[in-house]
Amino acid sequence: MGVVYEATDTSRGSTVALKSLSGSNASALLRFKQEFRSLADLSHRNLAALYELFTTDDSWFFSMELVGGVDFLSYVRGAVPDGTSSFSMTAETSDKAVPAPISSTSVDLARPRGPAPAPDEIARLRAVLPQLASGLVALHGANTLHCDIKPSNVLVEPSGRLVLLDFGLATPVRDYVSEGRAISIAGTVAYMAPEQASGDALTPAVDWYAMGVMVYQVLAGQLPFAGSTAEVLRAKQTEDPPPLHPSVPSDLADLCRALLRRTPSERPTGSEVLARLGVSAQDPSLVEEVFLGRDAHLNSLRDALADVQSGRPSTAFVHGRSGAGKSYLVHHFLSSVRSERDVVILSGRCYEEESVPYKALDSLIDALAVRLRRMPKPDAAALAPRDVSALTRVFPVLRDVTAFESTARREHGILDPQEVRRRAFLALRELIARLSDRYLVLLHIDDLQWGDDDSAALLGDLLRPPDSPVLLLLCAYRSEWADRSSCIRTLRAAVEGSGTVAREIAVEPFDADDARRLAVALLPAGVSHAQERADRIAHESGGMPFFIHALARYAESDRPSGGVGDLDEVIVRRVERFVPEARRLLQTIAVCGHPITRRDACRAAGFDGVDPGTLRLLRTEHLIRTTGPEDRDWVEPYHDRIREVVAAHLDPAVRTEFHSHLAAALETSEDRDLEAVAVHFEGAGQPDRAAGYYQQAGDAAADALAFGRAARLFARALALGSPLADHNRSLRIRYADALANDGRGHEAGHEYLRAAEGAPPDLVRDLQRKAAYQYCVSGHLEEGREALRKLLQHVGGKLKDSRVAVIAGLLWTRARLRIRGLQFQPRPEGAIAPQALVVSDVTWAASAGISMFDVLAGAELQARNLLQALNIGEPYRVARALAWEAAHSSNGAGKSWPRTERLLAEARRISTEIGHPHAEAMVALSTGIAEFTMGRWQSARDRLGEAEERLRTTCTGVAWELDTCNAFGLWARMYGGDFLDMGRRADVLMREAHERGDLYASTTIGGFVLPHVLLAQGRPDDAVRAVDEAMGRWGPEEFRLQHLNSLYARTYIDLYKGDSKAAIARAQQARKEWVSSGFYSQIQVPRIVGEGLLGRAALLMAAHGNDVSSMRSLAQTAIRRLDREQATWGSAWAGLLRAGLLAQDGKASEAAALLETTAAILDAVPMTQYAATARWQAAQLLGSGDKSEALRHAARQWAAREGIADLDRLSDTFIFPVTR
């Protein structure tokens, strides 16, 4: 099937065999691909190596090893191989279905029957038969049958190496029964096994039968059966071959008869054939297929797969020590899954010194790209996510998927790198989700301990609910790295937070019995003292499968006396026996420490070019593994233990020399890896050159939006140092920028200040401004205030320390603004003194950094900023200041609304005129905040959504603005009753805040929003822990907005638990702290919340009979204060408290009626959680009846929609307790 050519591989300048297929049907094409794939991942010295499968127009090709020699029969009969290539396409091979009965066709028979062949022929037969058997065992071990073993498909090279080739009929091992239909005859009739023609089960026995025919042909001088095709096929079903001549050596005659038995199960197995031929089972292809003692682990993996098949995403963490067999366990499992229909398995591996962005996913994305490119274009296009452009920017390999070219629906020219990354993550999630809708998807990552945080963040985003893709994420890692690898910790936390089913599969060393069983199975057949050796191997290996394999494989050749040695000794002695070139190449690969191309490895080892023979030797000895035969394919040590042992046994000076050669080779490589070059220059003792490459690698990582990796690389460059102070400063600024972009504001602040040391004054101020901003927006307020204090002193300003001074300053500046008005004279930046611009920007940064912690101090600074901006007249700064002043003004709610509207209108006018993205985003953000403070929750969400879109798509460096936008958005959802969406967003935002070390976001969410989510889920104890953890990170600073929110959250929890004394004590403490801080009179929303909580806590105390009179009086005071707020939702809360008092007075029907009326008002706000729980409590007061049932039904609908666990307790929390 197909035509084979001798061809030149122009990329390597080498000669290969090229097989082609043109204009064939789908069946032929499928078999052509199967021929390639049957050996594409298999390496054995007696199997022809296959290289590359490709297509051009309607023609398909694959390249393979060019084998020069003669066919099996010719070699045995004395033909001398001359090294010329030999191709044979025989007409006797068929892959077409032939209906029974089969027409008679003559079979070409060999020379006449005679006595045993000459002794030299027998000697040559004995020389090549073990090689043929070894090749077949390796092929069968890969779950593949050849199905066309015959002399012309077995060549012998001048060196005596036998090579099995032509895998056109190769097929996976399977059970197949014809059931009376047309028989598909695939093979050459003369060598075909009886069951192969009858359509019975196909097993390795078919290939052993064909080998038996070849042996018979040599020993008898003819084929076993003669006649027409039909006669031969019939004879094979009913007759034994004629006996061999008595002069044939008995061992060969016995083997031949056994191989030609009509019943497949009666033929010898591969190991039995090898034993008869006197071949030891040391071949790696044999020992690797021994799989013992992991049934429980396989069952756990199958359970994880069953979860996915039933529609639930699942994760499996396979962990154990290096050499415990994790990778082989997973490989064995995945091999079993590949046989299922509609399965997509994307596998990848992390490497300790690999230096690509998202390295845990890099090979997965490559595999995904290959899969997509191979799909029909309409199928691949149907999988394309909406934001293809962002996805291909982060993963450029996907640009080659032609089906995506016509599906790029969004192209924004987004500037902010964090936003590009966010959109890319979402697009990948969408793509994988669509893939999982159509296929059973498994993502496999090996050696996760070497993964990076960027990969962990992406995987976590992939798994987060809701609507996460239904897939199996299968991660293997070394258990000793579980606590040390931030990638493992981050991913495990994300999996735990996602609610995905996660299975822990601990792969421990074998116990003594299993270790001994495995050793016995692996030891060469007939080895002396097998049991004693197995005991020693089990002991020396410590039960580690990899070590058992290695010790068993080398036991016979290395320790003929019966010893086994230790593994390090075995590896070292094996390496020492190699020729110097092979030893040096292995040492080079070991010192490299990460995958390296075959070309670069050979160059670094001092070879003139790639040496395939040496590479093949190391590969067949299981000391290295490769990804393919091309110069640009990768090579690495077969196992980390091999790398560690080989590198450790090098003299330090020699190791330095290897690093130097590797650095030189990689520096000029076509596939230059900047970080790898840096690592080897550092290992070679050249820190200056290493630092330069670390810096370049950091810049490349930052461009790829892998900010965490960029920061690590810049830090390494700084650690190696440079004698030039200015160069170090520039590098440190890039390091700080990477930290800031990675959301690590606290670390970024430190680095900005370090960069400012000794810098020119203008640069000092700019770096101090950035440091102060990063400290504040990440929640490290005291450090931020100190930095701001110094910064403001530099520009002639001052940060007011006392609360009295802050309030006085705020009142004074706003008075000046009222007198001055909002008019200004527009001036371009170039016409304004630089110092004035600096002062304005510094004051803005100070206000932005402090406002969400200390509202009064932020308002005072903002008022100053607005006055400065109006005076200098630069339009962008004026618009920005007007917008943020409106946000502060809106805290007064209704009474401040006219001023707030004027400020927003003017800010909107200016930002529209100048078209400045940040100004427009700030107007949207401030409008959303203003809507929130007015209690218009849905309108607030809409405006904040607009602001978030603008910030993410058109702005850079806006972490604080996004945090603020998210905080108000979550609060709007909470007060509006959208608990489910609030919980989803809070989970994602909380995880991202933890990853960044962002105290502002994590405390804002964890201290107030998350407890509400947990109460809705019926988890009050977890809610307490969430508050404590959030405030524990915050620290014992003076009273801030975050402290108030945490007290409020704890009060809600106390109400939920029914702890009246704790609730009233905490509510009163919150009010006292709130008033004394000076905030109470300034901000309406938390004022209303505080009065509502105080009133509900008082009602709970009274319901428990505690100080009833004073508690009812306290509730009435809260009602009056709520009414005075003149806010619709505040008045509604007052109505709820009134209903509570009525209920306690025994006026249940009146209380129920008031609750119904109030619920209608709350629906209109909307505050659906209060409306629903008010109806629920009204129903409890009314008892049974149609009306109460209707109220319960409405409440239950809301509870079901929002995932409420305990409607009774939540109603007692939000309304007032009702006796049930």
Secondary structure as UniProt FT lines:
FT   STRAND          3..9
FT   TURN            10..13
FT   STRAND          14..22
FT   HELIX           26..37
FT   TURN            38..41
FT   TURN            45..46
FT   STRAND          50..56
FT   TURN            57..58
FT   STRAND          59..64
FT   STRAND          70..71
FT   HELIX           72..76
FT   TURN            77..78
FT   TURN            91..92
FT   STRAND          93..94
FT   HELIX           119..141
FT   TURN            142..143
FT   STRAND          144..145
FT   HELIX           151..153
FT   STRAND          154..156
FT   TURN            158..159
FT   STRAND          162..164
FT   TURN            168..169
FT   STRAND          171..172
FT   TURN            179..180
FT   STRAND          187..188
FT   HELIX           189..191
FT   HELIX           194..198
FT   HELIX           205..220
FT   HELIX           229..238
FT   TURN            246..247
FT   HELIX           250..259
FT   HELIX           264..266
FT   HELIX           270..276
FT   TURN            277..278
FT   TURN            281..282
FT   HELIX           284..287
FT   TURN            288..289
FT   HELIX           295..309
FT   TURN            310..311
FT   STRAND          314..320
FT   TURN            322..323
FT   HELIX           326..337
FT   TURN            338..339
FT   TURN            341..342
FT   STRAND          343..349
FT   TURN            352..353
FT   TURN            357..361
FT   HELIX           362..374
FT   HELIX           377..383
FT   TURN            386..387
FT   HELIX           388..394
FT   HELIX           396..400
FT   HELIX           402..404
FT   TURN            405..406
FT   HELIX           417..438
FT   STRAND          440..446
FT   HELIX           448..450
FT   HELIX           453..463
FT   STRAND          471..478
FT   HELIX           479..481
FT   TURN            482..484
FT   HELIX           486..498
FT   STRAND          501..506
FT   HELIX           512..522
FT   TURN            525..526
FT   TURN            528..529
FT   HELIX           530..541
FT   TURN            542..543
FT   HELIX           545..558
FT   TURN            560..561
FT   HELIX           567..576
FT   HELIX           580..592
FT   STRAND          596..597
FT   HELIX           598..604
FT   TURN            605..606
FT   HELIX           612..620
FT   TURN            621..622
FT   STRAND          624..626
FT   TURN            631..632
FT   STRAND          634..637
FT   HELIX           640..648
FT   HELIX           652..667
FT   TURN            670..671
FT   HELIX           674..683
FT   TURN            684..685
FT   HELIX           687..703
FT   TURN            704..705
FT   HELIX           707..720
FT   HELIX           725..741
FT   TURN            742..743
FT   HELIX           745..756
FT   TURN            757..758
FT   HELIX           761..777
FT   TURN            778..779
FT   HELIX           781..794
FT   TURN            795..796
FT   HELIX           803..820
FT   HELIX           829..831
FT   HELIX           834..851
FT   TURN            852..853
FT   HELIX           855..872
FT   HELIX           875..889
FT   HELIX           890..896
FT   HELIX           897..914
FT   HELIX           917..933
FT   TURN            934..935
FT   HELIX           937..954
FT   HELIX           959..976
FT   HELIX           979..996
FT   HELIX           999..1004
FT   HELIX           1005..1009
FT   HELIX           1010..1016
FT   TURN            1017..1018
FT   HELIX           1020..1034
FT   HELIX           1041..1057
FT   HELIX           1060..1076
FT   TURN            1077..1078
FT   TURN            1080..1082
FT   HELIX           1084..1103
FT   TURN            1104..1105
FT   HELIX           1108..1124
FT   HELIX           1128..1144
FT   TURN            1145..1146
FT   HELIX           1148..1164
FT   TURN            1165..1166
FT   HELIX           1168..1182
FT   HELIX           1186..1202
FT   HELIX           1207..1214
//
